[in-house]
Amino acid sequence: MSFIIYEDDALVVLDKPAGCSSEEGVPQRLREQWGKPDAYVGVIHRLDTGVSGLMVYAKTPQAAAALSRQVTRSQEAYAVQDGRAEGTPAAPRFIKQYRAVIAGGPDEALPAEGTLRDHLFKDSRKGRVFPVSRPRKGVKEAVLEYRIAATTEDGAFSLADITLHTGRTHQIRVQFASRKHPLWGDGKYGSRAKGAIALQSARLQFFHPVSGEKMEFALAMPAGEPWDYFI
């Protein structure tokens, strides 16, 4: 079954399946689907292997360069917006939005909506990311916006809408887990629920690298537990 949502001569937008690597698995599947083992597939952004959802890949080096510039400039725009850098405020052009099921409901550590800021350290040997109290070598600042869209009647789980301002490894997973609200199914960061990590790349916005047209894509919520709690 095709996982491609949109395709033209410059790019392809797809719904990456959970369990498929965004850097190696997806390009391989695209080349197999196209029947072109040597086809160019430019990786523009990344998604954890265990996470599903929207991604865009370039089909030419020129499109890859143009889309990558949008990613870089959007990160710069968010940095100015967040006060992490000086400059003239600008609207981000490449926007990644996610939905996640997290443990618990809004509380003092996690109000109903807001911005999460942390300094994160990636321990490559352990394959984990840790929040730390202050900047030092190897530490990167992580920022995201979120809104709790719904909470189950018993208060056990909530559905969160998330917009990334930075693209750090395991960022969403670590930032919520460090506030005692781990993502459903994310045993690495403290969830007791068994199953796939309940995180989806749900919305994607960028501008076409050739035509300049604004491109927007959105996915419906996945089926099955724990997403069914919010249908």
LOLUM-155583 format. One record per residue (C-alpha): residue number from 1; x, y, z. Coordinates in nm, 2 decimals, always signed. Example, Ala and Ser with C-alpha at 12.3 -4.5 7.8 and 13.67 -1.06 7.14 Angstrom:
2
<voza><seq>1</seq><east>+1.23</east><north>-0.45</north><up>+0.78</up></voza>
<voza><seq>2</seq><east>+1.37</east><north>-0.11</north><up>+0.71</up></voza>
# end
This chain:
231
<voza><seq>1</seq><east>+0.00</east><north>+0.00</north><up>+0.00</up></voza>
<voza><seq>2</seq><east>+0.13</east><north>+0.34</north><up>-0.09</up></voza>
<voza><seq>3</seq><east>+0.22</east><north>+0.57</north><up>+0.20</up></voza>
<voza><seq>4</seq><east>+0.26</east><north>+0.87</north><up>-0.04</up></voza>
<voza><seq>5</seq><east>+0.01</east><north>+1.16</north><up>+0.02</up></voza>
<voza><seq>6</seq><east>+0.14</east><north>+1.41</north><up>-0.24</up></voza>
<voza><seq>7</seq><east>+0.41</east><north>+1.39</north><up>-0.51</up></voza>
<voza><seq>8</seq><east>+0.54</east><north>+1.61</north><up>-0.80</up></voza>
<voza><seq>9</seq><east>+0.87</east><north>+1.65</north><up>-0.98</up></voza>
<voza><seq>10</seq><east>+1.04</east><north>+1.83</north><up>-0.68</up></voza>
<voza><seq>11</seq><east>+0.91</east><north>+1.66</north><up>-0.37</up></voza>
<voza><seq>12</seq><east>+0.71</east><north>+1.39</north><up>-0.20</up></voza>
<voza><seq>13</seq><east>+0.50</east><north>+1.41</north><up>+0.11</up></voza>
<voza><seq>14</seq><east>+0.42</east><north>+1.09</north><up>+0.30</up></voza>
<voza><seq>15</seq><east>+0.28</east><north>+0.94</north><up>+0.61</up></voza>
<voza><seq>16</seq><east>+0.58</east><north>+0.76</north><up>+0.76</up></voza>
<voza><seq>17</seq><east>+0.49</east><north>+0.43</north><up>+0.93</up></voza>
<voza><seq>18</seq><east>+0.60</east><north>+0.37</north><up>+1.29</up></voza>
<voza><seq>19</seq><east>+0.90</east><north>+0.14</north><up>+1.29</up></voza>
<voza><seq>20</seq><east>+1.05</east><north>+0.27</north><up>+0.97</up></voza>
<voza><seq>21</seq><east>+1.37</east><north>+0.48</north><up>+0.99</up></voza>
<voza><seq>22</seq><east>+1.32</east><north>+0.83</north><up>+0.84</up></voza>
<voza><seq>23</seq><east>+1.68</east><north>+0.85</north><up>+0.72</up></voza>
<voza><seq>24</seq><east>+1.73</east><north>+0.51</north><up>+0.56</up></voza>
<voza><seq>25</seq><east>+1.41</east><north>+0.31</north><up>+0.56</up></voza>
<voza><seq>26</seq><east>+1.19</east><north>+0.57</north><up>+0.40</up></voza>
<voza><seq>27</seq><east>+1.43</east><north>+0.65</north><up>+0.11</up></voza>
<voza><seq>28</seq><east>+1.47</east><north>+0.28</north><up>+0.05</up></voza>
<voza><seq>29</seq><east>+1.09</east><north>+0.23</north><up>+0.04</up></voza>
<voza><seq>30</seq><east>+1.05</east><north>+0.52</north><up>-0.20</up></voza>
<voza><seq>31</seq><east>+1.31</east><north>+0.39</north><up>-0.44</up></voza>
<voza><seq>32</seq><east>+1.14</east><north>+0.05</north><up>-0.43</up></voza>
<voza><seq>33</seq><east>+0.80</east><north>+0.20</north><up>-0.49</up></voza>
<voza><seq>34</seq><east>+0.93</east><north>+0.41</north><up>-0.78</up></voza>
<voza><seq>35</seq><east>+1.13</east><north>+0.12</north><up>-0.92</up></voza>
<voza><seq>36</seq><east>+1.43</east><north>+0.34</north><up>-0.93</up></voza>
<voza><seq>37</seq><east>+1.71</east><north>+0.21</north><up>-0.71</up></voza>
<voza><seq>38</seq><east>+1.94</east><north>+0.51</north><up>-0.77</up></voza>
<voza><seq>39</seq><east>+1.67</east><north>+0.78</north><up>-0.73</up></voza>
<voza><seq>40</seq><east>+1.77</east><north>+1.09</north><up>-0.54</up></voza>
<voza><seq>41</seq><east>+1.59</east><north>+1.12</north><up>-0.21</up></voza>
<voza><seq>42</seq><east>+1.68</east><north>+1.43</north><up>+0.00</up></voza>
<voza><seq>43</seq><east>+1.62</east><north>+1.40</north><up>+0.37</up></voza>
<voza><seq>44</seq><east>+1.49</east><north>+1.74</north><up>+0.50</up></voza>
<voza><seq>45</seq><east>+1.39</east><north>+1.66</north><up>+0.85</up></voza>
<voza><seq>46</seq><east>+1.38</east><north>+1.36</north><up>+1.08</up></voza>
<voza><seq>47</seq><east>+1.12</east><north>+1.16</north><up>+1.28</up></voza>
<voza><seq>48</seq><east>+1.20</east><north>+0.90</north><up>+1.55</up></voza>
<voza><seq>49</seq><east>+1.18</east><north>+0.54</north><up>+1.41</up></voza>
<voza><seq>50</seq><east>+0.90</east><north>+0.46</north><up>+1.65</up></voza>
<voza><seq>51</seq><east>+0.69</east><north>+0.76</north><up>+1.55</up></voza>
<voza><seq>52</seq><east>+0.45</east><north>+0.79</north><up>+1.26</up></voza>
<voza><seq>53</seq><east>+0.33</east><north>+1.09</north><up>+1.05</up></voza>
<voza><seq>54</seq><east>+0.39</east><north>+1.35</north><up>+0.80</up></voza>
<voza><seq>55</seq><east>+0.73</east><north>+1.41</north><up>+0.63</up></voza>
<voza><seq>56</seq><east>+0.85</east><north>+1.58</north><up>+0.32</up></voza>
<voza><seq>57</seq><east>+1.14</east><north>+1.45</north><up>+0.11</up></voza>
<voza><seq>58</seq><east>+1.31</east><north>+1.63</north><up>-0.19</up></voza>
<voza><seq>59</seq><east>+1.35</east><north>+1.46</north><up>-0.53</up></voza>
<voza><seq>60</seq><east>+1.62</east><north>+1.69</north><up>-0.65</up></voza>
<voza><seq>61</seq><east>+1.93</east><north>+1.85</north><up>-0.49</up></voza>
<voza><seq>62</seq><east>+1.79</east><north>+2.19</north><up>-0.57</up></voza>
<voza><seq>63</seq><east>+1.46</east><north>+2.12</north><up>-0.39</up></voza>
<voza><seq>64</seq><east>+1.65</east><north>+1.98</north><up>-0.10</up></voza>
<voza><seq>65</seq><east>+1.86</east><north>+2.29</north><up>-0.06</up></voza>
<voza><seq>66</seq><east>+1.55</east><north>+2.52</north><up>-0.09</up></voza>
<voza><seq>67</seq><east>+1.35</east><north>+2.32</north><up>+0.17</up></voza>
<voza><seq>68</seq><east>+1.65</east><north>+2.29</north><up>+0.41</up></voza>
<voza><seq>69</seq><east>+1.68</east><north>+2.67</north><up>+0.39</up></voza>
<voza><seq>70</seq><east>+1.32</east><north>+2.70</north><up>+0.50</up></voza>
<voza><seq>71</seq><east>+1.39</east><north>+2.47</north><up>+0.80</up></voza>
<voza><seq>72</seq><east>+1.70</east><north>+2.68</north><up>+0.90</up></voza>
<voza><seq>73</seq><east>+1.53</east><north>+3.01</north><up>+0.86</up></voza>
<voza><seq>74</seq><east>+1.22</east><north>+2.89</north><up>+1.06</up></voza>
<voza><seq>75</seq><east>+1.45</east><north>+2.78</north><up>+1.34</up></voza>
<voza><seq>76</seq><east>+1.61</east><north>+3.12</north><up>+1.33</up></voza>
<voza><seq>77</seq><east>+1.26</east><north>+3.29</north><up>+1.34</up></voza>
<voza><seq>78</seq><east>+1.16</east><north>+3.08</north><up>+1.64</up></voza>
<voza><seq>79</seq><east>+1.48</east><north>+3.16</north><up>+1.82</up></voza>
<voza><seq>80</seq><east>+1.41</east><north>+3.54</north><up>+1.78</up></voza>
<voza><seq>81</seq><east>+1.04</east><north>+3.48</north><up>+1.88</up></voza>
<voza><seq>82</seq><east>+1.16</east><north>+3.29</north><up>+2.20</up></voza>
<voza><seq>83</seq><east>+1.42</east><north>+3.55</north><up>+2.29</up></voza>
<voza><seq>84</seq><east>+1.71</east><north>+3.30</north><up>+2.23</up></voza>
<voza><seq>85</seq><east>+1.85</east><north>+3.52</north><up>+1.95</up></voza>
<voza><seq>86</seq><east>+1.84</east><north>+3.88</north><up>+1.85</up></voza>
<voza><seq>87</seq><east>+1.69</east><north>+4.00</north><up>+1.52</up></voza>
<voza><seq>88</seq><east>+1.37</east><north>+4.10</north><up>+1.34</up></voza>
<voza><seq>89</seq><east>+1.08</east><north>+3.88</north><up>+1.42</up></voza>
<voza><seq>90</seq><east>+0.96</east><north>+3.68</north><up>+1.12</up></voza>
<voza><seq>91</seq><east>+0.69</east><north>+3.42</north><up>+1.06</up></voza>
<voza><seq>92</seq><east>+0.83</east><north>+3.06</north><up>+1.04</up></voza>
<voza><seq>93</seq><east>+0.79</east><north>+2.91</north><up>+0.69</up></voza>
<voza><seq>94</seq><east>+0.85</east><north>+2.54</north><up>+0.78</up></voza>
<voza><seq>95</seq><east>+0.61</east><north>+2.44</north><up>+1.06</up></voza>
<voza><seq>96</seq><east>+0.59</east><north>+2.10</north><up>+1.22</up></voza>
<voza><seq>97</seq><east>+0.30</east><north>+2.02</north><up>+1.45</up></voza>
<voza><seq>98</seq><east>+0.24</east><north>+1.70</north><up>+1.65</up></voza>
<voza><seq>99</seq><east>-0.02</east><north>+1.53</north><up>+1.86</up></voza>
<voza><seq>100</seq><east>+0.06</east><north>+1.31</north><up>+2.15</up></voza>
<voza><seq>101</seq><east>-0.12</east><north>+1.12</north><up>+2.43</up></voza>
<voza><seq>102</seq><east>+0.05</east><north>+1.19</north><up>+2.76</up></voza>
<voza><seq>103</seq><east>+0.00</east><north>+1.06</north><up>+3.12</up></voza>
<voza><seq>104</seq><east>-0.22</east><north>+1.27</north><up>+3.34</up></voza>
<voza><seq>105</seq><east>-0.39</east><north>+1.61</north><up>+3.30</up></voza>
<voza><seq>106</seq><east>-0.30</east><north>+1.97</north><up>+3.34</up></voza>
<voza><seq>107</seq><east>-0.12</east><north>+2.06</north><up>+3.67</up></voza>
<voza><seq>108</seq><east>+0.13</east><north>+2.30</north><up>+3.82</up></voza>
<voza><seq>109</seq><east>+0.42</east><north>+2.14</north><up>+3.62</up></voza>
<voza><seq>110</seq><east>+0.22</east><north>+2.13</north><up>+3.30</up></voza>
<voza><seq>111</seq><east>-0.06</east><north>+2.40</north><up>+3.27</up></voza>
<voza><seq>112</seq><east>-0.33</east><north>+2.36</north><up>+3.01</up></voza>
<voza><seq>113</seq><east>-0.12</east><north>+2.54</north><up>+2.75</up></voza>
<voza><seq>114</seq><east>+0.22</east><north>+2.71</north><up>+2.73</up></voza>
<voza><seq>115</seq><east>+0.58</east><north>+2.69</north><up>+2.62</up></voza>
<voza><seq>116</seq><east>+0.83</east><north>+2.43</north><up>+2.75</up></voza>
<voza><seq>117</seq><east>+1.20</east><north>+2.53</north><up>+2.77</up></voza>
<voza><seq>118</seq><east>+1.47</east><north>+2.29</north><up>+2.87</up></voza>
<voza><seq>119</seq><east>+1.85</east><north>+2.23</north><up>+2.83</up></voza>
<voza><seq>120</seq><east>+1.89</east><north>+1.88</north><up>+2.70</up></voza>
<voza><seq>121</seq><east>+2.20</east><north>+1.66</north><up>+2.69</up></voza>
<voza><seq>122</seq><east>+2.21</east><north>+1.36</north><up>+2.45</up></voza>
<voza><seq>123</seq><east>+2.40</east><north>+1.06</north><up>+2.59</up></voza>
<voza><seq>124</seq><east>+2.48</east><north>+0.86</north><up>+2.27</up></voza>
<voza><seq>125</seq><east>+2.62</east><north>+0.57</north><up>+2.46</up></voza>
<voza><seq>126</seq><east>+2.30</east><north>+0.52</north><up>+2.65</up></voza>
<voza><seq>127</seq><east>+2.07</east><north>+0.62</north><up>+2.36</up></voza>
<voza><seq>128</seq><east>+1.89</east><north>+0.86</north><up>+2.59</up></voza>
<voza><seq>129</seq><east>+1.84</east><north>+1.24</north><up>+2.63</up></voza>
<voza><seq>130</seq><east>+1.85</east><north>+1.40</north><up>+2.97</up></voza>
<voza><seq>131</seq><east>+1.73</east><north>+1.75</north><up>+3.09</up></voza>
<voza><seq>132</seq><east>+2.01</east><north>+1.94</north><up>+3.27</up></voza>
<voza><seq>133</seq><east>+2.00</east><north>+2.25</north><up>+3.49</up></voza>
<voza><seq>134</seq><east>+2.24</east><north>+2.47</north><up>+3.30</up></voza>
<voza><seq>135</seq><east>+2.42</east><north>+2.50</north><up>+2.96</up></voza>
<voza><seq>136</seq><east>+2.75</east><north>+2.32</north><up>+2.91</up></voza>
<voza><seq>137</seq><east>+2.93</east><north>+2.13</north><up>+2.64</up></voza>
<voza><seq>138</seq><east>+2.70</east><north>+1.91</north><up>+2.44</up></voza>
<voza><seq>139</seq><east>+2.39</east><north>+2.07</north><up>+2.59</up></voza>
<voza><seq>140</seq><east>+2.12</east><north>+2.22</north><up>+2.36</up></voza>
<voza><seq>141</seq><east>+1.82</east><north>+2.43</north><up>+2.44</up></voza>
<voza><seq>142</seq><east>+1.49</east><north>+2.28</north><up>+2.35</up></voza>
<voza><seq>143</seq><east>+1.16</east><north>+2.48</north><up>+2.31</up></voza>
<voza><seq>144</seq><east>+0.81</east><north>+2.38</north><up>+2.21</up></voza>
<voza><seq>145</seq><east>+0.46</east><north>+2.52</north><up>+2.23</up></voza>
<voza><seq>146</seq><east>+0.17</east><north>+2.29</north><up>+2.34</up></voza>
<voza><seq>147</seq><east>-0.20</east><north>+2.29</north><up>+2.42</up></voza>
<voza><seq>148</seq><east>-0.39</east><north>+2.02</north><up>+2.61</up></voza>
<voza><seq>149</seq><east>-0.68</east><north>+1.96</north><up>+2.38</up></voza>
<voza><seq>150</seq><east>-0.86</east><north>+1.70</north><up>+2.59</up></voza>
<voza><seq>151</seq><east>-0.83</east><north>+1.49</north><up>+2.91</up></voza>
<voza><seq>152</seq><east>-1.00</east><north>+1.16</north><up>+2.98</up></voza>
<voza><seq>153</seq><east>-1.28</east><north>+1.16</north><up>+3.24</up></voza>
<voza><seq>154</seq><east>-1.06</east><north>+0.98</north><up>+3.50</up></voza>
<voza><seq>155</seq><east>-0.78</east><north>+1.23</north><up>+3.44</up></voza>
<voza><seq>156</seq><east>-0.54</east><north>+0.94</north><up>+3.35</up></voza>
<voza><seq>157</seq><east>-0.44</east><north>+1.07</north><up>+3.00</up></voza>
<voza><seq>158</seq><east>-0.45</east><north>+1.38</north><up>+2.79</up></voza>
<voza><seq>159</seq><east>-0.43</east><north>+1.47</north><up>+2.42</up></voza>
<voza><seq>160</seq><east>-0.17</east><north>+1.74</north><up>+2.35</up></voza>
<voza><seq>161</seq><east>-0.12</east><north>+1.95</north><up>+2.04</up></voza>
<voza><seq>162</seq><east>+0.25</east><north>+2.05</north><up>+2.00</up></voza>
<voza><seq>163</seq><east>+0.45</east><north>+2.29</north><up>+1.77</up></voza>
<voza><seq>164</seq><east>+0.82</east><north>+2.24</north><up>+1.77</up></voza>
<voza><seq>165</seq><east>+1.05</east><north>+2.54</north><up>+1.79</up></voza>
<voza><seq>166</seq><east>+1.37</east><north>+2.34</north><up>+1.79</up></voza>
<voza><seq>167</seq><east>+1.44</east><north>+1.99</north><up>+1.66</up></voza>
<voza><seq>168</seq><east>+1.63</east><north>+1.81</north><up>+1.93</up></voza>
<voza><seq>169</seq><east>+1.65</east><north>+1.43</north><up>+1.96</up></voza>
<voza><seq>170</seq><east>+1.36</east><north>+1.29</north><up>+2.16</up></voza>
<voza><seq>171</seq><east>+1.27</east><north>+1.64</north><up>+2.25</up></voza>
<voza><seq>172</seq><east>+0.89</east><north>+1.60</north><up>+2.29</up></voza>
<voza><seq>173</seq><east>+0.93</east><north>+1.27</north><up>+2.48</up></voza>
<voza><seq>174</seq><east>+1.18</east><north>+1.41</north><up>+2.72</up></voza>
<voza><seq>175</seq><east>+1.02</east><north>+1.75</north><up>+2.78</up></voza>
<voza><seq>176</seq><east>+0.69</east><north>+1.60</north><up>+2.88</up></voza>
<voza><seq>177</seq><east>+0.84</east><north>+1.30</north><up>+3.07</up></voza>
<voza><seq>178</seq><east>+1.06</east><north>+1.54</north><up>+3.28</up></voza>
<voza><seq>179</seq><east>+0.74</east><north>+1.70</north><up>+3.41</up></voza>
<voza><seq>180</seq><east>+0.59</east><north>+1.36</north><up>+3.51</up></voza>
<voza><seq>181</seq><east>+0.37</east><north>+1.34</north><up>+3.20</up></voza>
<voza><seq>182</seq><east>+0.55</east><north>+1.07</north><up>+2.98</up></voza>
<voza><seq>183</seq><east>+0.40</east><north>+0.99</north><up>+2.64</up></voza>
<voza><seq>184</seq><east>+0.18</east><north>+0.68</north><up>+2.63</up></voza>
<voza><seq>185</seq><east>+0.39</east><north>+0.37</north><up>+2.54</up></voza>
<voza><seq>186</seq><east>+0.73</east><north>+0.54</north><up>+2.59</up></voza>
<voza><seq>187</seq><east>+0.88</east><north>+0.30</north><up>+2.83</up></voza>
<voza><seq>188</seq><east>+1.23</east><north>+0.45</north><up>+2.78</up></voza>
<voza><seq>189</seq><east>+1.11</east><north>+0.77</north><up>+2.94</up></voza>
<voza><seq>190</seq><east>+0.88</east><north>+0.64</north><up>+3.22</up></voza>
<voza><seq>191</seq><east>+0.55</east><north>+0.53</north><up>+3.07</up></voza>
<voza><seq>192</seq><east>+0.39</east><north>+0.22</north><up>+3.22</up></voza>
<voza><seq>193</seq><east>+0.16</east><north>+0.17</north><up>+2.92</up></voza>
<voza><seq>194</seq><east>+0.26</east><north>-0.10</north><up>+2.68</up></voza>
<voza><seq>195</seq><east>+0.24</east><north>-0.03</north><up>+2.31</up></voza>
<voza><seq>196</seq><east>+0.37</east><north>+0.20</north><up>+2.04</up></voza>
<voza><seq>197</seq><east>+0.47</east><north>+0.55</north><up>+2.14</up></voza>
<voza><seq>198</seq><east>+0.16</east><north>+0.77</north><up>+2.11</up></voza>
<voza><seq>199</seq><east>+0.32</east><north>+1.05</north><up>+1.91</up></voza>
<voza><seq>200</seq><east>+0.22</east><north>+1.16</north><up>+1.55</up></voza>
<voza><seq>201</seq><east>+0.35</east><north>+1.42</north><up>+1.31</up></voza>
<voza><seq>202</seq><east>+0.01</east><north>+1.55</north><up>+1.24</up></voza>
<voza><seq>203</seq><east>+0.05</east><north>+1.87</north><up>+1.05</up></voza>
<voza><seq>204</seq><east>+0.31</east><north>+2.01</north><up>+0.81</up></voza>
<voza><seq>205</seq><east>+0.34</east><north>+2.34</north><up>+0.64</up></voza>
<voza><seq>206</seq><east>+0.61</east><north>+2.47</north><up>+0.40</up></voza>
<voza><seq>207</seq><east>+0.64</east><north>+2.66</north><up>+0.07</up></voza>
<voza><seq>208</seq><east>+0.70</east><north>+2.47</north><up>-0.25</up></voza>
<voza><seq>209</seq><east>+1.07</east><north>+2.50</north><up>-0.35</up></voza>
<voza><seq>210</seq><east>+0.99</east><north>+2.57</north><up>-0.71</up></voza>
<voza><seq>211</seq><east>+0.65</east><north>+2.74</north><up>-0.73</up></voza>
<voza><seq>212</seq><east>+0.66</east><north>+2.92</north><up>-0.39</up></voza>
<voza><seq>213</seq><east>+0.31</east><north>+2.79</north><up>-0.33</up></voza>
<voza><seq>214</seq><east>+0.21</east><north>+2.74</north><up>+0.04</up></voza>
<voza><seq>215</seq><east>+0.17</east><north>+2.37</north><up>+0.10</up></voza>
<voza><seq>216</seq><east>-0.03</east><north>+2.24</north><up>+0.40</up></voza>
<voza><seq>217</seq><east>-0.10</east><north>+1.88</north><up>+0.50</up></voza>
<voza><seq>218</seq><east>-0.28</east><north>+1.73</north><up>+0.80</up></voza>
<voza><seq>219</seq><east>-0.35</east><north>+1.37</north><up>+0.91</up></voza>
<voza><seq>220</seq><east>-0.65</east><north>+1.23</north><up>+1.10</up></voza>
<voza><seq>221</seq><east>-0.58</east><north>+1.09</north><up>+1.45</up></voza>
<voza><seq>222</seq><east>-0.46</east><north>+0.73</north><up>+1.43</up></voza>
<voza><seq>223</seq><east>-0.70</east><north>+0.45</north><up>+1.52</up></voza>
<voza><seq>224</seq><east>-0.66</east><north>+0.22</north><up>+1.82</up></voza>
<voza><seq>225</seq><east>-0.55</east><north>+0.26</north><up>+2.18</up></voza>
<voza><seq>226</seq><east>-0.48</east><north>+0.51</north><up>+2.32</up></voza>
<voza><seq>227</seq><east>-0.61</east><north>+0.75</north><up>+2.05</up></voza>
<voza><seq>228</seq><east>-0.96</east><north>+0.60</north><up>+2.08</up></voza>
<voza><seq>229</seq><east>-0.99</east><north>+0.76</north><up>+2.42</up></voza>
<voza><seq>230</seq><east>-1.03</east><north>+1.09</north><up>+2.25</up></voza>
<voza><seq>231</seq><east>-1.27</east><north>+1.01</north><up>+1.96</up></voza>
# end
